[in-house]
Amino acid sequence: MISQCIFNTFVFYLKTMKHTLSLFITIGLINVLVSCGTSETKNAEANPIINAEAQEDSVLLAEAQAFFKPLPNEATITEKPHSTQKILLGKTLFFDNRLSKNNTQSCNTCHNLSTYGVDNKPTSEGDSKKLGDRNSPTVYNAALHLTQFWDGRAKDVEEQAGMPILNPVEMNMPSENYVIDRLKKIAGYNRLFTEAFPEEKNPISYDNLKKAIGAFERTLITPAPFHEYLNGNKNALTPEQKKGLREFINTGCMTCHNGVAMGGASLMKFPTYGDNYTSLTGSKHEDLGKMANTKSESDKFIFKVPSLINITETAPYFHDGSVTDLGQAIKIMAKLQLNKELSDEQTESIKAFLSSLKGKIPTGVEISPEMPN
């Protein structure tokens, strides 16, 4: 009996201590939470500048998310399904000089994947050593655009892929049949086309060539710090870049440079204000824009709005590659499209923001595959 009584007393003691300990812990947690809440309130009251900056940061992000969109992993579309084999064929064709008459040019010659999809020249030299009359735009993220070419004459990257091959100033092939006859003589291409289009009896066709190159180009997506920011990471941009983003929006640049590619979604008259483009750029040639193709007066000086992704890496600028300095290009755009004179400080601020658009080139995409024999 005595042992049982001692045991019951000991158990009661433990239970009492347990409840007491829990009470102490609960009281302690409440005190900590109250203290933290009081501390945050005091900090907010004591640091109104910090609080205002945090609010502005949230407002800026919300505005940016309204005007711009993060990049997708690929620019896929349902009616043109991809496959590993089709993408490999497209990449091989993209790097193959045999798509030019004299075996001197490939797609990569003008759209160098090692240098952000451009050759950094005002205009490019073609297979016959002639210079084109327009700057070669970057192929990175191009599949996200509404149309292709400076005048928007191709509806997508598949249609665009077949045009330079037949252009006498560019790759200089005489005809589609000439191209296909050349490819059919290469055993390796017979295999690659069959693997890419296994359901077709005659897979080597000009249409399939365009589909394959287009499939490859749709993988050329370059996510940048700004896209991390759009996904909600407020620390992805530096304070200087955020200041530049605010300047970019307030200036009105996002009127045309918006959406997922920050451009490429519309065609606009250039210049909109004044007619002194050549005096500002030193251009030697007046380009009629879309009118050169349609012959319609209403299309005079209409050009596709270029994407700003990787803009710091893709000089020279404009359809004729007439300006090499990004700051100068920014000032010219503000003057001719928005009728605004930007100060040096405003220009440098916008440049700082544009540096956040420098993306990451997909691993290994710039390495040429082994050419088929």
C-alpha positions as CSV (number, residue, x, y, z in Angstrom):
1,M,0.0,0.0,0.0
2,I,2.8,2.4,0.9
3,S,4.6,1.7,-2.4
4,Q,1.4,2.2,-4.4
5,C,0.8,5.5,-2.7
6,I,4.3,6.7,-3.4
7,F,3.9,5.7,-7.0
8,N,0.6,7.5,-7.4
9,T,2.0,10.6,-5.8
10,F,5.0,10.5,-8.2
11,V,2.8,10.2,-11.2
12,F,0.7,13.2,-10.0
13,Y,3.8,15.2,-9.6
14,L,5.0,14.5,-13.1
15,K,1.6,15.4,-14.6
16,T,1.6,18.6,-12.6
17,M,5.1,19.5,-13.8
18,K,4.2,18.7,-17.4
19,H,1.2,21.1,-17.3
20,T,3.3,23.7,-15.6
21,L,6.1,23.4,-18.2
22,S,3.5,23.6,-21.0
23,L,2.1,26.7,-19.4
24,F,5.5,28.3,-19.1
25,I,6.3,27.5,-22.8
26,T,2.9,28.9,-24.0
27,I,3.4,32.1,-22.0
28,G,6.9,32.4,-23.4
29,L,5.7,32.0,-27.0
30,I,3.0,34.6,-26.6
31,N,5.5,37.0,-25.2
32,V,7.9,36.4,-28.1
33,L,5.1,36.9,-30.7
34,V,3.9,40.0,-29.0
35,S,7.4,41.3,-28.8
36,C,8.1,40.6,-32.5
37,G,4.8,42.2,-33.5
38,T,5.6,45.3,-31.4
39,S,9.2,45.3,-32.8
40,E,7.9,45.2,-36.4
41,T,5.4,48.0,-35.6
42,K,8.1,50.0,-34.0
43,N,10.4,49.4,-36.9
44,A,7.8,50.4,-39.4
45,E,7.1,53.5,-37.4
46,A,10.7,54.3,-36.9
47,N,11.7,53.6,-40.5
48,P,9.0,55.1,-42.8
49,I,11.5,55.4,-45.6
50,I,12.2,51.6,-45.5
51,N,8.4,50.9,-45.4
52,A,7.8,53.2,-48.4
53,E,10.5,51.6,-50.4
54,A,9.0,48.1,-49.7
55,Q,5.6,49.4,-50.9
56,E,7.1,50.9,-54.0
57,D,8.9,47.6,-54.7
58,S,5.6,45.8,-54.6
59,V,3.9,48.4,-56.8
60,L,6.8,48.2,-59.3
61,L,6.6,44.4,-59.5
62,A,2.8,44.5,-60.0
63,E,3.2,47.0,-62.8
64,A,5.9,45.0,-64.5
65,Q,3.8,41.8,-64.3
66,A,0.9,43.7,-65.9
67,F,3.1,44.8,-68.9
68,F,5.5,41.9,-69.3
69,K,5.4,38.1,-69.0
70,P,8.0,35.5,-68.0
71,L,9.5,33.4,-70.7
72,P,8.2,29.8,-71.3
73,N,10.6,26.9,-71.5
74,E,9.9,26.4,-75.2
75,A,7.9,28.3,-77.8
76,T,5.9,25.3,-78.7
77,I,2.6,25.2,-80.5
78,T,0.2,22.3,-80.7
79,E,0.0,22.0,-84.5
80,K,3.7,21.6,-84.8
81,P,4.6,18.9,-82.3
82,H,8.3,18.5,-81.5
83,S,10.4,15.4,-81.0
84,T,14.1,14.9,-80.1
85,Q,14.8,13.7,-83.6
86,K,13.1,16.6,-85.2
87,I,15.0,19.1,-83.1
88,L,18.3,17.4,-83.8
89,L,17.6,17.5,-87.5
90,G,16.7,21.2,-87.3
91,K,19.9,22.0,-85.4
92,T,22.0,20.0,-87.9
93,L,20.4,21.9,-90.8
94,F,20.9,25.2,-88.9
95,F,24.7,24.7,-88.8
96,D,25.1,23.2,-92.3
97,N,26.9,25.4,-94.9
98,R,25.5,23.1,-97.6
99,L,22.2,24.9,-97.5
100,S,24.0,27.7,-99.5
101,K,24.8,27.4,-103.1
102,N,28.6,27.7,-102.7
103,N,28.8,26.0,-99.3
104,T,29.8,29.3,-97.6
105,Q,26.8,30.1,-95.4
106,S,24.6,28.5,-92.8
107,C,21.8,29.9,-90.7
108,N,24.4,30.2,-87.9
109,T,26.6,32.4,-90.0
110,C,24.3,35.4,-89.6
111,H,22.5,34.2,-86.5
112,N,25.5,33.0,-84.5
113,L,24.3,31.1,-81.4
114,S,27.6,31.8,-79.6
115,T,27.1,35.6,-79.8
116,Y,23.4,35.8,-78.8
117,G,22.0,34.9,-82.2
118,V,23.6,37.7,-84.3
119,D,26.8,38.4,-86.1
120,N,27.2,42.0,-84.7
121,K,27.4,43.5,-88.1
122,P,25.3,46.3,-89.6
123,T,24.2,44.0,-92.4
124,S,25.5,40.5,-93.3
125,E,27.5,39.2,-96.3
126,G,25.8,36.4,-98.2
127,D,26.9,33.5,-100.3
128,S,27.7,35.7,-103.3
129,K,29.6,38.2,-101.1
130,K,26.8,40.8,-101.5
131,L,25.6,42.6,-98.4
132,G,22.0,42.5,-97.3
133,D,20.2,45.7,-96.7
134,R,18.8,44.9,-93.3
135,N,20.4,44.0,-90.0
136,S,20.2,40.3,-89.0
137,P,18.0,40.1,-85.9
138,T,18.7,37.6,-83.1
139,V,17.2,34.1,-83.5
140,Y,17.0,33.7,-79.7
141,N,13.4,33.9,-78.5
142,A,12.3,34.8,-82.1
143,A,9.7,32.0,-82.1
144,L,7.8,34.0,-79.5
145,H,7.2,36.9,-82.0
146,L,3.9,37.6,-83.8
147,T,5.7,37.5,-87.1
148,Q,9.2,37.2,-88.5
149,F,11.6,39.6,-90.5
150,W,11.7,43.3,-90.0
151,D,8.7,43.8,-92.2
152,G,6.7,40.9,-90.7
153,R,6.3,39.1,-94.0
154,A,6.7,35.5,-92.5
155,K,4.0,34.3,-90.1
156,D,6.3,32.1,-88.0
157,V,9.9,30.7,-87.7
158,E,9.0,27.7,-89.9
159,E,8.0,29.9,-92.8
160,Q,11.0,32.2,-92.2
161,A,13.5,29.3,-92.2
162,G,12.9,28.6,-95.8
163,M,13.3,32.1,-97.2
164,P,17.0,33.0,-96.7
165,I,18.0,29.8,-98.3
166,L,16.4,30.9,-101.6
167,N,17.3,34.5,-101.3
168,P,20.0,35.4,-104.0
169,V,21.7,37.9,-101.6
170,E,21.7,35.5,-98.7
171,M,22.2,31.7,-99.2
172,N,21.6,31.9,-102.9
173,M,20.0,28.5,-103.6
174,P,18.3,28.4,-107.0
175,S,15.1,26.5,-106.0
176,E,13.5,24.3,-103.4
177,N,14.1,21.3,-105.6
178,Y,17.8,22.2,-105.9
179,V,18.0,22.1,-102.1
180,I,16.2,18.8,-101.7
181,D,18.2,17.1,-104.5
182,R,21.4,18.1,-102.6
183,L,20.2,16.8,-99.3
184,K,19.0,13.5,-100.8
185,K,22.5,12.8,-102.0
186,I,23.7,12.8,-98.4
187,A,23.1,9.5,-96.7
188,G,23.1,10.9,-93.2
189,Y,20.3,13.3,-94.1
190,N,18.2,10.4,-95.4
191,R,18.5,8.8,-92.0
192,L,17.9,12.0,-90.0
193,F,14.8,13.0,-92.0
194,T,13.4,9.5,-91.7
195,E,13.9,9.5,-87.9
196,A,12.3,13.0,-87.6
197,F,9.3,12.2,-89.9
198,P,8.9,8.4,-89.6
199,E,5.2,8.5,-90.7
200,E,6.1,9.9,-94.2
201,K,7.1,7.9,-97.3
202,N,9.2,10.8,-98.7
203,P,10.4,12.6,-95.6
204,I,13.1,14.8,-97.3
205,S,11.0,17.7,-98.4
206,Y,11.4,21.5,-98.3
207,D,8.3,21.7,-96.0
208,N,9.9,19.2,-93.5
209,L,13.2,21.2,-93.7
210,K,11.3,24.3,-92.5
211,K,9.5,22.3,-89.8
212,A,12.7,20.9,-88.4
213,I,14.6,24.2,-88.3
214,G,11.6,25.8,-86.7
215,A,11.4,23.0,-84.1
216,F,15.0,23.7,-83.2
217,E,14.5,27.5,-83.1
218,R,11.6,27.1,-80.7
219,T,14.0,25.7,-78.1
220,L,16.2,28.9,-78.2
221,I,14.8,30.5,-75.1
222,T,17.1,32.6,-72.9
223,P,15.7,33.3,-69.4
224,A,17.2,36.3,-67.7
225,P,17.2,37.9,-64.2
226,F,14.2,40.1,-65.2
227,H,12.2,36.9,-65.8
228,E,13.0,35.7,-62.3
229,Y,11.8,39.1,-61.1
230,L,8.5,38.7,-63.0
231,N,8.1,35.3,-61.3
232,G,8.1,37.1,-58.0
233,N,11.8,37.2,-56.9
234,K,12.2,40.9,-56.0
235,N,15.9,40.4,-55.3
236,A,16.6,39.3,-58.9
237,L,17.1,42.9,-59.9
238,T,19.6,45.4,-58.4
239,P,18.4,48.7,-57.0
240,E,19.8,50.4,-60.1
241,Q,18.0,48.0,-62.4
242,K,14.7,48.6,-60.5
243,K,15.2,52.3,-60.9
244,G,15.8,51.8,-64.6
245,L,12.6,49.7,-64.9
246,R,10.6,52.5,-63.3
247,E,12.2,55.0,-65.8
248,F,11.5,52.6,-68.7
249,I,7.8,52.4,-67.7
250,N,7.4,56.1,-66.9
251,T,9.0,57.1,-70.2
252,G,6.5,54.9,-72.1
253,C,8.9,52.4,-73.7
254,M,6.6,49.6,-72.6
255,T,3.9,50.9,-75.0
256,C,5.6,48.9,-77.8
257,H,8.2,46.8,-75.9
258,N,5.8,44.6,-73.9
259,G,4.6,41.1,-73.6
260,V,6.6,37.9,-73.3
261,A,9.4,39.0,-75.6
262,M,9.3,42.7,-74.7
263,G,8.7,43.4,-78.4
264,G,8.0,41.3,-81.5
265,A,4.2,41.5,-81.0
266,S,3.4,44.5,-83.2
267,L,4.5,46.5,-86.3
268,M,4.9,50.2,-85.9
269,K,5.8,53.2,-88.0
270,F,9.4,54.3,-87.5
271,P,9.8,57.2,-87.0
272,T,6.5,58.2,-85.5
273,Y,7.6,61.8,-84.8
274,G,9.6,63.8,-87.4
275,D,11.4,62.5,-90.4
276,N,15.0,63.0,-89.2
277,Y,15.9,59.4,-88.7
278,T,18.9,59.5,-91.1
279,S,20.2,62.7,-89.5
280,L,20.2,61.1,-86.1
281,T,21.7,57.8,-87.1
282,G,23.9,58.6,-90.1
283,S,22.0,56.1,-92.2
284,K,22.9,56.1,-95.9
285,H,19.9,54.2,-97.1
286,E,16.2,55.0,-96.7
287,D,14.3,51.8,-96.0
288,L,10.6,51.8,-96.8
289,G,9.9,49.1,-94.4
290,K,6.9,46.9,-95.0
291,M,6.0,48.9,-98.1
292,A,9.1,47.5,-99.9
293,N,7.2,44.1,-99.9
294,T,3.6,45.1,-100.1
295,K,4.0,48.2,-102.3
296,S,1.2,49.8,-100.3
297,E,1.7,53.5,-99.3
298,S,0.0,52.8,-95.9
299,D,2.9,50.4,-95.1
300,K,5.6,53.0,-95.6
301,F,8.1,53.0,-92.7
302,I,6.3,50.2,-90.9
303,F,8.7,47.8,-89.1
304,K,8.3,45.0,-86.6
305,V,9.1,46.2,-83.0
306,P,12.2,44.2,-82.1
307,S,12.5,42.3,-78.9
308,L,14.7,43.8,-76.1
309,I,15.8,40.5,-74.6
310,N,19.6,40.3,-74.8
311,I,19.6,43.8,-76.3
312,T,22.9,44.6,-74.6
313,E,24.6,41.8,-76.6
314,T,23.0,42.3,-80.0
315,A,24.5,45.6,-81.4
316,P,24.4,47.3,-83.8
317,Y,20.8,48.5,-83.6
318,F,17.8,49.3,-85.8
319,H,16.8,47.7,-89.0
320,D,19.9,49.0,-90.8
321,G,22.3,48.4,-88.0
322,S,23.3,52.1,-88.1
323,V,23.8,52.7,-84.4
324,T,26.4,50.8,-82.3
325,D,25.9,52.5,-78.9
326,L,22.9,51.4,-76.8
327,G,22.6,54.7,-75.0
328,Q,22.4,56.5,-78.3
329,A,19.8,54.1,-79.6
330,I,17.7,54.6,-76.4
331,K,17.8,58.4,-76.9
332,I,16.9,58.1,-80.6
333,M,13.9,55.8,-79.8
334,A,12.6,58.2,-77.1
335,K,12.9,61.1,-79.5
336,L,11.4,59.5,-82.7
337,Q,8.8,57.3,-81.1
338,L,7.8,59.2,-77.9
339,N,8.8,62.7,-78.8
340,K,10.8,62.9,-75.6
341,E,14.3,64.1,-74.9
342,L,16.1,61.9,-72.4
343,S,18.8,63.1,-70.1
344,D,22.1,61.2,-69.8
345,E,21.0,60.1,-66.3
346,Q,17.7,58.8,-67.6
347,T,19.4,57.0,-70.4
348,E,22.0,55.4,-68.1
349,S,19.1,54.3,-65.8
350,I,17.2,52.6,-68.6
351,K,20.5,50.9,-69.8
352,A,20.9,49.5,-66.3
353,F,17.5,48.0,-66.5
354,L,18.1,46.6,-70.0
355,S,21.2,44.8,-68.6
356,S,18.8,42.6,-66.6
357,L,17.5,41.2,-69.9
358,K,20.7,39.5,-70.7
359,G,19.7,35.8,-70.6
360,K,21.3,32.5,-70.3
361,I,22.1,30.6,-73.5
362,P,20.8,27.0,-73.3
363,T,23.7,24.6,-72.5
364,G,25.4,23.3,-75.6
365,V,23.0,24.8,-78.1
366,E,25.9,26.8,-79.7
367,I,27.9,23.7,-80.4
368,S,27.6,22.4,-83.9
369,P,26.5,18.8,-84.2
370,E,28.5,16.4,-86.4
371,M,27.6,17.0,-90.0
372,P,26.1,14.0,-91.9
373,N,27.9,12.5,-94.8
